[in-house]
Every structure is written in structure tokens, then in C-alpha cells.
Amino acid sequence: MNDITDTLKNGLAAQTATDAAYEQWFREKVTRSLHDPRPAIAHDEAMAQVEAELMRRRASAATMHC
């Protein structure tokens, strides 16, 4: 029974460490984003840029396969 308890404790400790690492990564990502000097882009504009790029890549892939 002690093996199960130890396994559970070790698993919980590993998950806690993983959670802490993720939280640190996320906080750093948010901080970098908040300090990014580039101008903000509206969601609709960003999505239009992504869609245009996808269409360009699809067209390029289609011409490569013909």
C-alpha cells in the first residue's frame, strides 16, 4: 500500500511542477505581449490576413501538383 501512496505523491508533485512551469511560461508570454511595441491588429483584419495567406498557399500547392 505504501507503494501506491508514494506513486500518488510523486505523481502529484510532478503535476504541481508541471503546473508551475506552465504558469511561469504563460505569465512570461502575457508580459511579452503587453510590452510588444507593435500596433494592435483588429481580429477581423488578422483573420483576413490569415485567410489570404491560406488561399495563397492553397493556390501555390495546387499549381505544384498539376
Contacts in CASP RR format, 6 or more apart in sequence:
PFRMAT RR
TARGET T0000
AUTHOR 0000-0000-0000
METHOD contacts of the structure
MODEL  1
MNDITDTLKNGLAAQTATDAAYEQWFREKVTRSLHDPRPAIAHDEAMAQV
EAELMRRRASAATMHC
41 49 0 8 1.000
END
